[in-house]
Amino acid sequence: MVILCVEGGIFFGLAVGLFSFIFNQGHFLSSLLSLEYLVLVIYWGMSAVIFSLDGDFFFSLFYLTAAVCEGVLGLSLLISCTQSHGSDLLKMYNNLNC
C-alpha cells in the first residue's frame, strides 16, 4: 500500500515538473528550477525503489553527484548568458533574426 502511494506521488511530481517546464518558459532561471525539481523527483523515486529492494545506495550518490554537476553547469550558463545579453529572458536568445 505504501509503495503505491509513493509511486503515485512520484508520477504526480513528474507530471507537475514536466508541466511547469513546458508551460513556464519565460525566464531561463525558471526553466532551470523546473529541471532541478525533476531531478529531485527522479532521485526521490530512485531512492524509494532502492530502499524497498534493500539495495545499495552507491548509485543514488553517483546520481546526486551528476545532478549537482548539472546544476552548476546550468547556473554558470545562466550567469554567462545574463552577462552577455543583459537578461535571462528566453526570447532574447533568438539568434535567427537577420
N, CA, C and O atoms as a DFTB+ gen file, in Angstrom:
392 C
 N C O
     1  1       0.823      -1.194       0.000
     2  2       0.000       0.000       0.000
     3  2       0.868       1.260       0.000
     4  3       0.580       2.222      -0.712
     5  1       1.937       1.242       0.809
     6  2       2.812       2.402       0.901
     7  2       3.554       2.607      -0.409
     8  3       3.778       3.741      -0.833
     9  1       3.938       1.491      -1.057
    10  2       4.655       1.587      -2.339
    11  2       3.763       2.239      -3.390
    12  3       4.244       3.048      -4.183
    13  1       2.495       1.908      -3.413
    14  2       1.583       2.520      -4.380
    15  2       1.422       4.008      -4.131
    16  3       1.303       4.788      -5.077
    17  1       1.416       4.408      -2.872
    18  2       1.317       5.821      -2.531
    19  2       2.567       6.564      -2.971
    20  3       2.476       7.674      -3.494
    21  1       3.731       5.963      -2.765
    22  2       4.989       6.591      -3.163
    23  2       5.069       6.682      -4.679
    24  3       5.486       7.708      -5.217
    25  1       4.672       5.613      -5.377
    26  2       4.702       5.643      -6.847
    27  2       3.739       6.688      -7.392
    28  3       4.053       7.368      -8.369
    29  1       2.576       6.823      -6.777
    30  2       1.626       7.847      -7.197
    31  2       2.175       9.244      -6.982
    32  3       1.983      10.130      -7.815
    33  1       2.865       9.442      -5.852
    34  2       3.482      10.731      -5.576
    35  2       4.593      11.044      -6.555
    36  3       4.771      12.195      -6.954
    37  1       5.344      10.020      -6.946
    38  2       6.427      10.220      -7.909
    39  2       5.862      10.592      -9.263
    40  3       6.355      11.519      -9.907
    41  1       4.833       9.882      -9.706
    42  2       4.229      10.205     -11.004
    43  2       3.583      11.587     -10.989
    44  3       3.654      12.320     -11.975
    45  1       2.963      11.939      -9.887
    46  2       2.382      13.279      -9.773
    47  2       3.477      14.346      -9.809
    48  3       3.329      15.373     -10.471
    49  1       4.575      14.095      -9.095
    50  2       5.695      15.035      -9.102
    51  2       6.307      15.178     -10.481
    52  3       6.658      16.285     -10.889
    53  1       6.442      14.071     -11.210
    54  2       6.956      14.141     -12.579
    55  2       6.012      14.919     -13.488
    56  3       6.456      15.703     -14.327
    57  1       4.711      14.699     -13.320
    58  2       3.736      15.414     -14.148
    59  2       3.766      16.913     -13.858
    60  3       3.712      17.724     -14.782
    61  1       3.851      17.282     -12.586
    62  2       3.910      18.702     -12.224
    63  2       5.195      19.334     -12.742
    64  3       5.174      20.453     -13.254
    65  1       6.315      18.623     -12.613
    66  2       7.584      19.140     -13.096
    67  2       7.607      19.323     -14.608
    68  3       8.082      20.344     -15.107
    69  1       7.099      18.343     -15.330
    70  2       7.040      18.471     -16.788
    71  2       6.091      19.583     -17.211
    72  3       6.375      20.329     -18.148
    73  1       4.970      19.690     -16.523
    74  2       4.010      20.757     -16.827
    75  2       4.642      22.128     -16.605
    76  3       4.489      23.026     -17.433
    77  1       5.350      22.291     -15.492
    78  2       5.965      23.593     -15.224
    79  2       7.110      23.875     -16.181
    80  3       7.344      25.031     -16.531
    81  1       7.830      22.847     -16.613
    82  2       8.926      23.071     -17.558
    83  2       8.399      23.436     -18.941
    84  3       8.974      24.289     -19.616
    85  1       7.326      22.807     -19.361
    86  2       6.798      23.060     -20.707
    87  2       6.083      24.400     -20.786
    88  3       6.267      25.137     -21.754
    89  1       5.274      24.730     -19.789
    90  2       4.442      25.917     -19.875
    91  2       5.006      27.154     -19.165
    92  3       4.367      28.206     -19.179
    93  1       6.166      27.051     -18.556
    94  2       6.750      28.184     -17.848
    95  2       8.131      28.460     -18.421
    96  3       9.144      28.247     -17.755
    97  1       8.165      28.936     -19.665
    98  2       9.439      29.144     -20.336
    99  2       9.721      30.614     -20.576
   100  3      10.272      30.975     -21.616
   101  1       9.357      31.462     -19.637
   102  2       9.608      32.885     -19.796
   103  2      11.039      33.264     -19.468
   104  3      11.672      34.031     -20.193
   105  1      11.542      32.722     -18.374
   106  2      12.885      33.045     -17.922
   107  2      13.732      31.780     -17.888
   108  3      13.233      30.674     -17.678
   109  1      15.019      31.978     -18.098
   110  2      15.962      30.871     -18.086
   111  2      16.063      30.265     -16.686
   112  3      16.201      29.049     -16.547
   113  1      15.995      31.100     -15.653
   114  2      16.087      30.618     -14.278
   115  2      14.897      29.736     -13.907
   116  3      15.075      28.730     -13.219
   117  1      13.702      30.084     -14.341
   118  2      12.537      29.247     -14.030
   119  2      12.618      27.903     -14.741
   120  3      12.171      26.892     -14.199
   121  1      13.177      27.877     -15.937
   122  2      13.379      26.600     -16.614
   123  2      14.398      25.740     -15.885
   124  3      14.215      24.529     -15.764
   125  1      15.472      26.357     -15.398
   126  2      16.465      25.608     -14.629
   127  2      15.885      25.067     -13.329
   128  3      16.190      23.941     -12.935
   129  1      15.053      25.859     -12.661
   130  2      14.422      25.389     -11.420
   131  2      13.474      24.222     -11.682
   132  3      13.391      23.298     -10.873
   133  1      12.757      24.259     -12.810
   134  2      11.877      23.148     -13.157
   135  2      12.674      21.882     -13.437
   136  3      12.268      20.787     -13.049
   137  1      13.807      22.035     -14.110
   138  2      14.654      20.872     -14.366
   139  2      15.239      20.305     -13.072
   140  3      15.321      19.087     -12.913
   141  1      15.641      21.168     -12.160
   142  2      16.171      20.692     -10.882
   143  2      15.084      19.997     -10.061
   144  3      15.365      19.031      -9.352
   145  1      13.854      20.481     -10.154
   146  2      12.744      19.807      -9.476
   147  2      12.553      18.398     -10.049
   148  3      12.328      17.445      -9.304
   149  1      12.643      18.275     -11.368
   150  2      12.521      16.954     -11.984
   151  2      13.648      16.029     -11.539
   152  3      13.422      14.843     -11.301
   153  1      14.841      16.560     -11.427
   154  2      15.973      15.755     -10.963
   155  2      15.727      15.259      -9.536
   156  3      16.015      14.103      -9.225
   157  1      15.198      16.119      -8.675
   158  2      14.925      15.709      -7.294
   159  2      13.805      14.683      -7.203
   160  3      13.860      13.782      -6.366
   161  1      12.792      14.806      -8.051
   162  2      11.707      13.817      -8.040
   163  2      12.221      12.466      -8.517
   164  3      11.848      11.430      -7.966
   165  1      13.071      12.470      -9.533
   166  2      13.646      11.210     -10.008
   167  2      14.532      10.594      -8.927
   168  3      14.531       9.377      -8.745
   169  1      15.288      11.427      -8.210
   170  2      16.111      10.916      -7.111
   171  2      15.242      10.330      -6.000
   172  3      15.563       9.284      -5.435
   173  1      14.155      11.005      -5.696
   174  2      13.245      10.502      -4.663
   175  2      12.682       9.137      -5.061
   176  3      12.635       8.214      -4.246
   177  1      12.258       9.019      -6.312
   178  2      11.728       7.735      -6.788
   179  2      12.779       6.644      -6.803
   180  3      12.509       5.506      -6.420
   181  1      13.979       6.992      -7.248
   182  2      15.049       6.008      -7.292
   183  2      15.437       5.563      -5.883
   184  3      15.708       4.383      -5.660
   185  1      15.464       6.480      -4.949
   186  2      15.782       6.116      -3.569
   187  2      14.687       5.237      -2.961
   188  3      14.978       4.317      -2.197
   189  1      13.435       5.523      -3.300
   190  2      12.339       4.698      -2.777
   191  2      12.417       3.274      -3.309
   192  3      12.184       2.316      -2.572
   193  1      12.744       3.138      -4.584
   194  2      12.853       1.799      -5.166
   195  2      14.050       1.060      -4.571
   196  3      13.941      -0.120      -4.236
   197  1      15.171       1.728      -4.438
   198  2      16.358       1.084      -3.866
   199  2      16.112       0.706      -2.408
   200  3      16.543      -0.357      -1.961
   201  1      15.422       1.570      -1.668
   202  2      15.131       1.270      -0.262
   203  2      14.180       0.089      -0.141
   204  3      14.335      -0.741       0.756
   205  1      13.193       0.004      -1.036
   206  2      12.237      -1.113      -0.948
   207  2      12.872      -2.437      -1.355
   208  3      12.414      -3.496      -0.924
   209  1      13.920      -2.395      -2.179
   210  2      14.589      -3.629      -2.594
   211  2      15.799      -3.966      -1.731
   212  3      16.520      -4.920      -2.021
   213  1      16.028      -3.192      -0.676
   214  2      17.184      -3.359       0.210
   215  2      18.490      -3.359      -0.572
   216  3      19.368      -4.194      -0.354
   217  1      18.594      -2.408      -1.481
   218  2      19.784      -2.309      -2.316
   219  2      20.818      -1.365      -1.744
   220  3      20.667      -0.827      -0.647
   221  1      21.866      -1.180      -2.513
   222  2      22.968      -0.313      -2.119
   223  2      22.699       1.100      -2.616
   224  3      22.205       1.293      -3.727
   225  1      23.023       2.078      -1.796
   226  2      22.756       3.464      -2.148
   227  2      23.906       4.123      -2.915
   228  3      23.912       5.342      -3.082
   229  1      24.867       3.343      -3.377
   230  2      26.009       3.909      -4.086
   231  2      25.563       4.573      -5.386
   232  3      26.046       5.655      -5.720
   233  1      24.654       3.944      -6.121
   234  2      24.194       4.534      -7.383
   235  2      23.435       5.828      -7.148
   236  3      23.529       6.752      -7.956
   237  1      22.693       5.910      -6.069
   238  2      21.969       7.150      -5.788
   239  2      22.936       8.286      -5.459
   240  3      22.668       9.437      -5.802
   241  1      24.045       7.985      -4.806
   242  2      25.060       9.011      -4.549
   243  2      25.732       9.445      -5.849
   244  3      26.029      10.626      -6.032
   245  1      25.970       8.504      -6.740
   246  2      26.520       8.841      -8.052
   247  2      25.544       9.730      -8.822
   248  3      25.955      10.687      -9.478
   249  1      24.262       9.412      -8.740
   250  2      23.244      10.227      -9.408
   251  2      23.200      11.641      -8.817
   252  3      23.077      12.616      -9.559
   253  1      23.299      11.756      -7.505
   254  2      23.315      13.076      -6.875
   255  2      24.540      13.885      -7.299
   256  3      24.446      15.098      -7.484
   257  1      25.684      13.224      -7.455
   258  2      26.891      13.913      -7.909
   259  2      26.700      14.445      -9.318
   260  3      27.078      15.580      -9.608
   261  1      26.118      13.640     -10.198
   262  2      25.858      14.084     -11.562
   263  2      24.823      15.208     -11.583
   264  3      24.920      16.119     -12.405
   265  1      23.840      15.155     -10.696
   266  2      22.820      16.206     -10.632
   267  2      23.406      17.516     -10.159
   268  3      23.025      18.577     -10.653
   269  1      24.323      17.466      -9.213
   270  2      24.980      18.684      -8.741
   271  2      25.828      19.286      -9.857
   272  3      25.834      20.503     -10.045
   273  1      26.536      18.449     -10.590
   274  2      27.330      18.950     -11.730
   275  2      26.423      19.576     -12.787
   276  3      26.777      20.595     -13.379
   277  1      25.280      18.987     -13.025
   278  2      24.325      19.549     -13.992
   279  2      23.789      20.889     -13.513
   280  3      23.621      21.812     -14.310
   281  1      23.521      21.003     -12.221
   282  2      23.046      22.268     -11.674
   283  2      24.087      23.365     -11.750
   284  3      23.762      24.515     -12.047
   285  1      25.332      23.020     -11.485
   286  2      26.414      24.004     -11.566
   287  2      26.618      24.465     -13.000
   288  3      26.825      25.654     -13.241
   289  1      26.563      23.548     -13.952
   290  2      26.696      23.931     -15.360
   291  2      25.543      24.827     -15.804
   292  3      25.743      25.770     -16.570
   293  1      24.338      24.529     -15.322
   294  2      23.187      25.374     -15.665
   295  2      23.321      26.774     -15.101
   296  3      23.022      27.752     -15.786
   297  1      23.768      26.879     -13.863
   298  2      23.940      28.207     -13.258
   299  2      25.061      28.993     -13.916
   300  3      24.949      30.209     -14.072
   301  1      26.149      28.319     -14.307
   302  2      27.223      29.035     -14.989
   303  2      26.774      29.494     -16.371
   304  3      27.168      30.569     -16.823
   305  1      25.964      28.701     -17.038
   306  2      25.405      29.120     -18.321
   307  2      24.449      30.292     -18.144
   308  3      24.422      31.203     -18.971
   309  1      23.667      30.272     -17.071
   310  2      22.776      31.393     -16.773
   311  2      23.560      32.675     -16.524
   312  3      23.180      33.739     -17.013
   313  1      24.643      32.584     -15.774
   314  2      25.446      33.773     -15.487
   315  2      26.095      34.320     -16.743
   316  3      26.094      35.531     -16.963
   317  1      26.655      33.435     -17.580
   318  2      27.316      33.930     -18.794
   319  2      26.316      34.507     -19.789
   320  3      26.617      35.495     -20.458
   321  1      25.137      33.909     -19.898
   322  2      24.119      34.453     -20.812
   323  2      23.555      35.769     -20.284
   324  3      23.261      36.675     -21.063
   325  1      23.403      35.876     -18.979
   326  2      22.908      37.128     -18.407
   327  2      23.922      38.247     -18.573
   328  3      23.542      39.391     -18.826
   329  1      25.206      37.937     -18.436
   330  2      26.227      38.956     -18.628
   331  2      26.345      39.378     -20.092
   332  3      26.600      40.548     -20.376
   333  1      26.164      38.447     -21.017
   334  2      26.327      38.795     -22.435
   335  2      25.083      39.447     -23.025
   336  3      25.202      40.320     -23.885
   337  1      23.880      39.039     -22.581
   338  2      22.641      39.569     -23.148
   339  2      21.939      40.582     -22.244
   340  3      21.093      41.337     -22.722
   341  1      22.262      40.616     -20.973
   342  2      21.679      41.588     -20.058
   343  2      20.400      41.136     -19.393
   344  3      19.868      41.864     -18.555
   345  1      19.881      39.969     -19.727
   346  2      18.647      39.481     -19.124
   347  2      18.604      37.962     -19.251
   348  3      19.349      37.371     -20.033
   349  1      17.719      37.337     -18.468
   350  2      17.571      35.891     -18.594
   351  2      16.295      35.503     -19.329
   352  3      15.871      34.349     -19.266
   353  1      15.685      36.446     -20.019
   354  2      14.509      36.121     -20.822
   355  2      14.903      35.224     -21.982
   356  3      15.883      35.488     -22.678
   357  1      14.137      34.167     -22.185
   358  2      14.480      33.232     -23.250
   359  2      14.188      33.798     -24.632
   360  3      14.746      33.318     -25.619
   361  1      13.335      34.798     -24.725
   362  2      13.030      35.395     -26.022
   363  2      14.203      36.213     -26.561
   364  3      14.261      36.484     -27.760
   365  1      15.131      36.607     -25.702
   366  2      16.274      37.403     -26.138
   367  2      17.372      36.554     -26.763
   368  3      18.299      37.100     -27.362
   369  1      17.291      35.233     -26.637
   370  2      18.337      34.364     -27.141
   371  2      18.071      33.877     -28.563
   372  3      18.738      32.951     -29.025
   373  1      17.133      34.465     -29.250
   374  2      16.823      34.073     -30.612
   375  2      17.883      34.651     -31.532
   376  3      17.951      35.867     -31.712
   377  1      18.701      33.805     -32.111
   378  2      19.770      34.247     -32.999
   379  2      19.386      34.132     -34.467
   380  3      20.241      34.296     -35.337
   381  1      18.133      33.858     -34.760
   382  2      17.707      33.701     -36.149
   383  2      17.291      35.018     -36.796
   384  3      16.958      35.046     -37.981
   385  1      17.305      36.100     -36.039
   386  2      16.969      37.403     -36.610
   387  2      18.111      37.907     -37.470
   388  3      19.216      38.125     -36.974
   389  1      17.853      38.094     -38.756
   390  2      18.916      38.529     -39.674
   391  2      18.784      40.021     -39.969
   392  3      19.586      40.575     -40.721
